[in-house]
Amino acid sequence: MRPYDIIHKTRDGIGLSKEEINFLIDGYVKGEIEEYQMAAWAMAVYFRGVATTEVAWLTEAMVNSGSRVDLSGIQGIKVDKHSTGGVGDTTTIVLAPLVAAAGVPVAKMSGRGLGHTGGTLDKLESFSGFRVSLGMEEFVDNVNRAKISVMGQTAEFVPADGKLYGLRDVTATVDSIPLIASSIMSKKIAAGADALVLDVKVGNGAFMGNSEDAKVLAKTMVDIGEHLGLHTVAVLSAMDRPLGRAVGNALEVKEAIEVLQNGGPSDLRELCLELGSRMLVLGGGAKGLAAGRQRLEHVLASGLALAKLKELVENQGGNSTLVDQPQLLPTAAIQQEVVAPRGGWITEMDTAGIGNAAQILGAGRSKKGESIDLAVGLEILAKTGDRIDEGQPLTILHANSQAAADAAGKAVLSCYSIGKEKKDPLPLFLGEIGG
């Protein structure tokens, strides 16, 4: 086989065999296929696309480039959850203890934030002492004892994806649906779960700006999962405005605690109940979505879900008293309002821009390995569809320098469009695939 022939076939829309895809990925990881050749193939995929079976084979080849996580030592059906990313997307910190408290084991491998999207590991490290680097024996033992553990991915975990994503990032091929789908699903399959619930975001704060593209991505990932033996369900949810009110690591942890106290923003709570109900059904913890939701509402109201978060933090070396006293979590020195320049209706929000404003404050990173400030971020007080008056606060900035606060304030103002007529935001839920 020759890389040239594989590139040529993909460029001309001719399907590849499983053996050709294995050859391509294996050779690329080993350094036997040049970067420029892989870049040419990625661009061919971007313009031509590939068949569903080819995407599944590509995903499998990427999984096989590294080690798979063996969760066979964990009792019960392991259900994973993945979000395609957004702004203020705090769902994992609510969902993991919520579902675990309802009796379904959650063995979660998560990542760090990059760009305008936050990372679960960064948020959990707001609890001083919290360890995300765990050995597999400890990870499995935690889940068997407490039904929950969250850890970071290892270097041996799907190396093909790390290498290929880095290439896509510099060759304008990041937003190729087959390559996005194989990237996400290779990591989820390698993580060893038995079933998966996907939260596919739609809107200007997400990978997919419109619902049609999001449906194609969701369907592609569900098909990959079913083809490779991972039962997968996808929910499409809105990301044309931030989820909840908080954007920033410790701020989002505080908001997650509010939800686990049976309060918090209604949109964040509702999304967690919808996703969690599906996790319970897939994990054998409920016979239907209505029963799953009822069970989750009980563990919220009873305090069991909040206690499970406390147990997670304690088991991984974190200061669990912060769950009961969230006001002691990292706090920024400056709280500064951004006010509306005029009255009217908020007709649109640049959601990715809100995430970028949080990055200006220091809540996010522009490249891997950068340090971040866990205390800083934004509280969103007004969103699309809200009526506002001149001088009314739109957001509160949490900053540790005045210069950063002033720069972020200007960025936030540019994210709000204010008009004379009301314009409704997207519905929170836009569909389901594979349910």
N, C-alpha and C positions, 0 to 999 in steps of 0.2 A: 504493500500500500504506500501511497505517496500523499503528503498533505496537499499538494497541488491539485490532485484529482478530487479530493474531498471538498476543497474550496470551490472548484469548478462546478461540481455537481450541485452544491448548495446554492451557488450563484444562479444557476440555471433552473432551480426549482426541482431538481431530481432528488428523490429521497435517498437517505443514507441507510446502510445496514447497521445493526447493533455492533458488529465487529468494527466497522469504520469509525463509529462514534467512540468506542472503547479505545481504539488505536489513537484517535485524536487527543482525547483527554489524558490518557496514560502518557503519551509522548510529550504533551505540554507540561505536565507536572514534573516529569523527569528531565526536562530541559532539552529534549531531543527534537522538539518542534519549536521553531523560532517565534518570538513575540510578534513579528510582523505578519507571519503566516496565520497565527491565531487571531490577530486583529482583523485580517482580511476575512476570515471565516465568520467572526462575530458580526462584521458589517454585512456580510451576505445574509446571515440570519435576520438581522435588523430589517433589511429590505424585502427579503423573500419569505421569511418565516420558515417553520418546519412543521411536520405532521405531529399529531398528538403522541403517537408511539415513539417518534424520534425524541420528543421532549422527555418522555418517560425514560428512555434509554440513556439520554444525556444526564438526567438526574441520577440514575442508578450508577453510571460511570463516575460521577462526582462523589457520590456516597462512598464508593469503593476505593476512592483515592486516599482515604484515610481510615481511621478506626471507627467502628460503630460502638455506641454506648450499649452495654448489656444491662438491661433493667429486669432480666428474668428473675432476679432475686427479690423483687418487690411484689408483694402480695396484691392481687386485684388487677383490674383493668386500668392501665395508665393512660390518661387523656391529657394531651398537650393543647396549648392555645398559642396562636401567633397573630399579631397585628402587623399589617403592612406599613404602619408608622404614621405618626401625625403629631399634632401639637396639643399638649396637655393630656396625652393618652396614658392615663394612670391605671388602666384596667388590671394589669397583672397583679399589682400590689393589693388590689381588692379581691380579684378573682381567685388567686391561689389560696389564701386562707379561707375564703368563702366556700369554695368547692371542697377543700380538704376537711373543713368543719362538718360538711354534709356527708362525709364518709368516702369520697372518691380520692385516691392517691394522686398527688400532684408532684411530679419529679421534673422540675423546670430548669432547662438550660437557657440562659439569657445572655444578652450582649450589652455593650455600652452605647451611649448616645453618640451620634455623629451628625453634624449639620444642624438643621432645625428640629430634628426629632430627638427625644430624650431616650435614655437607656435605663432599663430596670435595675441593672447592677449599680449604676451611679446613684439611683434614688435610694436603694436599700442601704447603701453606705452612708446615708444621712444618719443612720443609727450607729453611733460611734462603736467601733470594734467589730462591726459586722463583717464576717469572712465570706467571700465569694469563691475563693480557691479551696475546693474540697477534694479529697481523694474519693474514688468511686465507692470504696467500702463505707466511708462515713456518709456519703450522699445516700446510698441505698438504705443504710441503717436509720438515718433520719426519717426517710419516707415510711419505712416499716413501723417506726415508733410513733411518729407524729402525723403521718399522712402528707407531709410537706417538706420540701427542701428546694432551694434555688442556688444554682452554681453557674460559674462562667465556663465558656467553652475553652477547650485545650488547643494547643498548636497542632495536634494530630487530627483535629476535627475538620473534615472536609477541606483539605488543603487546596484542592482544585478550585473550589469556590473562591477562596481568598485570593488566589492568583488571578483567576479569570475576572473577578470583580474589579481588581486593581487595574486590569487592562481595559475593561469596559469604561471605567471612570475617566480614562484619558483618551478614549477613542469615540466618544459620543454615542455609545451603544448601551448605556445604562438602561434606558427606557424601552427595551425590547421585551415584549411580553414573554416569549419563550425563555429568554435568559433570566428575566426576573423570577418567573415561576420555578425554573430549575434551581436557581440560587436559593430561594426560600425553602423549597421542598427537600432539597438535598440535606440541608441542616436539620430539618424536622424529622426526616426519616432516620438520619444517622443518630438522632437523639434518643431513639429507642422506644418511643411511645407506641401504644396500641391503636390510638385514635387521635384525631386532631380537629379542633375547631379553629377556623380562620376568620379573622376580622379584617375584611378588605375595605379599606377607606376610600371614600369618593369625595373629591372636592379640591380646592386650590391649596390645601395643606397636605395633600397626599401624593403618592406616585401617580395615581390615576385621577385626572381632573374631571372626567365625566363618567356617568354610570355605565355606558356601553362598553368602554374600555375596561372598567372595573369588572363587569360581568365576564368578559373574555378572560381576564386574568384569573378570576375566581374559578371559572369552569376549567381552565387549564390546570390549575393546582389541584382541584378535586379529581380530575381525570388522572393526573400523575399519582396521587395518593391511592386511588382505587386500583390502578394498574400495578402498583408496587406493594400492595397489601397493607396500606395505612388507611383505615376508614376515615374519610375526610368530609367535613361539612363547612361551608363558607357562608358567612353573613356579610352583607354589604351595609356599611354604616357611614354616616355623613362626616366629612372633615372639611366643610366649607366655613367652619368656625371652630375655635378650640373646644375640646371636650372638657366639660367642667369649668371651673373658674381659674385653677392654678396652672401656671407654666413655670417650671423650675423644680429642681430636685427635692429639697426639703419641703417646699411649698406643696408639691404634689403628694408627698408622704403625709403631710398634715391633712390634706383633703381626703386621701384614702382612708385615714383613721376616722374622719367624720362619717364617711359612708359606712364603715364597719361598725360605727356607733349607731347605725340605723338612721343617719341623716345625710348630709352632703348634697351636692348638686343633683337635681333630678335626672339630668341626661346621663351623667356618669353612673348613677345608681341603676337606671333603667338598662343601659347597655350591659352592665355587669350581670344583671339578672337574666337578660336574654342569652348572653354567651354562656353563663354559668349553667343555665337550664339545659342547654345542649350538651355541655360537658357531663352533666349528671346522667343524662339519657345514654350517651355513648359509653359512660363508665359503669352502667348498670345500677346507678344510684337512684333512678326514677324511671317509671314506665312511660312517661310522656312529658311534654314540655310544661303543661299545667302543674303536674305533680312536682316536677323539678323546681319550678318557680316557687311553689308553696313551701317546699323544703328549704330553699335558700332564704326566703323571707323569714322563716322560723329561726334559722341560725343567726340571721342579722338581729332580729328582735330580742333573742335570748342572750346575746352577748357571746355566743360560741365562736362566731367568726372573728371578733376582735381578740378573744383569748387565743385563737389559733395564730394570729399574726404575732402576738406576744411570744408564743411558743417558738415560732420560726426564728424570730430575732434572737431569743435566748439560746436556742440550739446552735446557732452559728456565731456565737460570741459577741453579739451586739448588746447594747444597753437597752434592755426590754422595758425599763421604767419610763422610757420616752414614749412608749405606746400610751401609757396612762397620763403622761405629762408632755404632750406634743409641743407645748410652748417652749420647751427646753431644747428642741431640735435646732440646728443651725439657723441663725436669724441675721439678716442683713442690717447694717447700721443706718441705712437711709430708706425711708418710705416716702415716695414722691408721687403725687397724683398727676395723671395726664387728663386734661379736661377737654370737653367738646368745644370747638371754636364757634359753633352755631347750633341752633336747635333743628330738629327734624327727625326723620327715621334713618336708622342705620340700614342701608340698602345692601352693603357688601363689606366683607372683611378680607384682607389679604392674610390668610391664615399662616402661610409659610413665612410671611413677613413678620408676624407676631413671634414666631419661633426664632427668626433671625434677630429680633430685638432682644430676646432672652439670651441669645448667644453674645450679643454686644455687651450685656451685663456680666457675662462670664459663666452662664449656666450651661453652655454647650461648647463643643470643640469643633474646629474646622479640619483637623486631621487626627488620626489615631495617636494615642499616647499623650495628647495635651492634657494638662491639669484643668480642672473646672472648679468653680466656686459653688458649693452645695447650697449656700444660703440665698443666693440671688434668684430673681425671676420676676414674674408679673402675676397680679391678680386681675382677671378680666371681669369688669363690672357691667359691661354692656356688650351685646352681640347683635348680629344681623336680625332684623325684625323688631328691635326695641325702639321705642320712642324716647328721645333725649331732649334735654333743654340746654341752651347755651351755658357753658361753665360747669355742666354736670360731669363728674368724674367718669372717664371711660375705663381706665385701668389704674392700678397702683403699682408703681415700680418698686422693687426691692433691690437695692444696690449697695455696694461697698465702696463706691467712689462717685463723687459728684459729676465728674466728667463722663463716666459711663452712663449715669442716670440721665444726663442731658442729651447725650447722643441717642440713647434708647428711646427717650421721650419723643424726639423728632421722628424716629423710625416708626414708632407706634402710631403717631398721628397720621402718617401717610398710609397706614393700613386700613383706616376707616373711611368709607364712602357714606356721606350723609345727604339724603334727598328729601323731597317734599311728600313723596308717596311711599306707603309701606310696601316692602318686598319681603316675602316670607323666605326663610332659609330652607335648605333641603330637609325632608323628613329624616329623623334620626336613623330609621331603618329603610333601606331601599331594595331589599330582596334577600333571598336565600337560595343557595345552590347545593344540592346533595343531601338535603335534609329528608 
